[in-house]
């Protein structure tokens, strides 16, 4: 396993309770729109760096070029942080794995989910993402807001199916 795969993979499988029969139903990566700001930041830095190299002597440009490198590093860090942020739905719980150097794992059993709200801003409706808000008895802040979820309607249905299969909402009433 190389350095790139080590740093980019949050390894959600190691958090499963395999002995208890826990399996992943859905592992949610962030929608591509979450990467727009880091990409724009990097492009802006590259444009600025190119203009400085072309228009200013190298003796005076060193500070701006250091600034450009700093902005590129920041953009890369933000993109990596977005890539490593995973939301996981299992047959027993939902959890979120987040962080690059230090990793945070927030967990909520299905029995603690009181309500799930989904918000789709206009641009999210157009390009296919939404944000989830989980309400629970304990208000676990690490799982409260899940942003930039692709195909939010399908994920919402999947979570509702898992909760229903677990028998936590009572039996379905036939129409």
N, C-alpha and C positions, 0 to 999 in steps of 0.2 A: 504494500500500500504506500503510495507516494505522498509527499507533503500536501499537494493540492487536494487529493481526496481526503486526507486526514483533516485538513482545515475546513473543507467545504461541506462535509457530511456530518449532520448533527447526531447520527446514530440513534434514531428513535427506537429501534428494535431492542436495544439493551434495557429499556425502561419497561418492557412488557412483563407481566406476571404470567409467564409461560406455564409454570406449574399449576396455576389455577385455571388454565384454559383460555387466557386472554389472547385475542387475535386482533390485528388491525383491520378495521372496516374501511377507513379512509385516512390517508395521510395528505394533508393539504399544504401545498406550497403557496407562496404569495403569488398573486397575479402579476403579470409583466409590468403593469402600470406602477407598481411599487418601486420599480427601478428607474423610472423616468427622471426623477430629481437627481440621483447620482450620475446618470448618463449626461444630463444637461450640465451638471457641475463639471464633469470631466471634459466635455466638449468645449465649454467656456474656457476652462484652464488651458486646453490645447490651443485654442484660437488666440488667447492672450499671449501664450508663450511663443507662438509662431510670429505674431505681430511684433513682439518685443525683439526677437532675434533678427527679423527683417528690417526693422525701423530704427533700432537703437544699437549703439556700439556695445560689444560684449562686456566692456569694462563697466558700463553703467547698468547692464541688464542682469547682473548676477542676483540681485535681491529679488527681482520680479520672477526670475527663473526658479529660485528657491521657493517662492510663494506658489508658483505653478505646481511644483513637485508636491508641496504640502496639500494643495487642493486636490490633486490627483490621488494622493494617498487617502485623503478624507473621503472622496467619492468611492474609491475601492472598498474602504472599510464599511461605508453605508450599504453598498451593494452586497458585500459578504454578510453583513448582519441581516439584511433582508432575506438572503438566500438560506441562512441557517435558522430562520424563524419558521418553525413547523407546528401545525396544529393537527392533532391526531385524534381520531374517533375510533374507539375499540368497542368490543361487545360488552365492556364493563364500565368504561369511563371515557372522559375526554381529557387530554392533556396537551400542554404546549411546551415545546423545547425551544429555548431562545438563548442567544449569546454566542460570542466568538471565542474569546479566551476563557472567560468564566461562563459556565452554562447554568441557566435557570430552568427548572422543571416545575410547572404548576399543574396540579391534577385536581379533577373534580369527578367524583363518582356520578354515574347517571342518576342515582337516587337523589342527589343534591341539586340537580338542575330544576329550578322552578319555572323559568321562562326563558325563551330565546327570542330576541328581537333581531330583525334583519333590516339594515338600511342600505338602500341603493341610490347613491346620488345620480343626477342626470347623466354625467359622463360615465359613471359605473354601469348604468343601464345600457348605454350605447355600446360600450366595449366589453361588458360582461364581468363586472366584479361588484362586490358589496362588502358590507361590514357587519359583523355579528356582535351582539351584546348578550352575554349570558348572565342571567340573574340566578343567584343561588342563596341558600340560607346563610352561608358564611361570607359571601361577597369576596371570593378569591380574586384579588385584583389582577393577578397574572393571567387569568382566563376571562376576565370580564369583557375586554375589547379585543376582537380578532379582526384586524383590518386587511383590506385588499385580498379578499377571498374570491377566487375565480369560480364561476358557475354557482353562485350562492343559492339559487332555488333548488338545484339538485342536492347540494350539501344539506340544506335545511330538511329536505324530504328524507335523506339518508339518516340524519340524526333522529328524526321523528320515528323512522322505521326501527332503528336500534332501540330506542326507548320503548316503543310498542312491543318489540320482541322480548325485551327484558321484563315485560309485564308491569311496568311502572306507571302506566296511565290507565290501567283498567282494560277490560276487554272492549273490542270494537262492537258497536251496536249496529246491527244490520238495518239498512233503510227499508 
